[in-house]
Amino acid sequence: MASGACDVCGKTTQFGRHIRHTHGGRWERKATKKSRTFRPNVHKHRIFFGGASLRVNICTRCLKTMTKSV
């Protein structure tokens, strides 16, 4: 997997836009748009799988789901 990606679900960095809330007026004063990245909240965590301890990069959503199911 790529760095910063979740080893469980495969969630990686996504790209989007940041749009300011300064709308209105003539076309010269349109809202400014900037490119930005949305990164998953990934942590290094030890999980026990098949009697062995594995060190994985896991996002907090997968970690929450894993603790709910156990």
Legacy VTK file of the C-alpha trace (Angstrom):
# vtk DataFile Version 3.0
C-alpha trace
ASCII
DATASET POLYDATA
POINTS 70 float
0.000 0.000 0.000
0.984 3.611 -0.401
2.246 5.587 2.542
-0.541 7.151 4.528
-3.032 4.529 3.338
-5.112 2.181 5.473
-4.017 -1.458 5.181
-7.535 -2.696 6.021
-9.866 -0.711 3.755
-7.307 0.828 1.374
-8.411 4.419 2.009
-5.880 6.886 0.555
-5.532 10.622 0.005
-8.352 12.220 -1.971
-8.313 15.573 -3.715
-10.917 18.306 -3.691
-11.510 22.045 -3.617
-11.667 24.605 -0.814
-14.258 27.249 -1.716
-14.435 30.425 0.401
-17.806 31.811 1.409
-17.354 35.243 -0.153
-19.989 34.897 -2.874
-22.015 37.707 -4.323
-21.434 40.795 -6.382
-20.017 41.067 -9.843
-17.974 38.438 -11.637
-14.684 39.947 -10.383
-15.628 39.027 -6.802
-16.383 35.352 -7.348
-15.535 32.953 -4.529
-11.907 31.852 -4.651
-11.273 28.147 -5.121
-8.097 26.384 -3.997
-7.072 22.772 -4.421
-6.628 20.780 -1.226
-6.155 17.211 -0.030
-8.263 15.075 2.274
-6.020 12.625 4.139
-7.302 9.644 6.136
-6.603 9.564 9.878
-4.130 6.651 9.836
-2.369 5.213 12.897
0.160 2.430 13.381
-1.522 -0.213 15.509
-0.834 -3.784 16.620
-3.613 -6.279 16.021
-3.654 -9.969 16.887
-4.536 -12.125 13.901
-4.240 -15.903 13.916
-2.251 -15.937 17.173
0.380 -13.556 15.815
0.825 -9.846 16.368
0.703 -7.778 13.198
1.650 -4.105 12.953
-0.640 -2.376 10.475
-1.491 1.128 9.354
-5.192 1.423 10.156
-7.593 4.344 9.852
-9.662 5.338 12.858
-12.923 4.304 11.211
-11.665 0.726 10.725
-10.290 0.758 14.278
-13.676 1.816 15.640
-15.472 -0.863 13.615
-12.969 -3.494 14.767
-13.455 -2.661 18.469
-17.258 -2.753 18.053
-17.206 -6.222 16.452
-14.847 -7.796 19.016
LINES 1 71
70 0 1 2 3 4 5 6 7 8 9 10 11 12 13 14 15 16 17 18 19 20 21 22 23 24 25 26 27 28 29 30 31 32 33 34 35 36 37 38 39 40 41 42 43 44 45 46 47 48 49 50 51 52 53 54 55 56 57 58 59 60 61 62 63 64 65 66 67 68 69
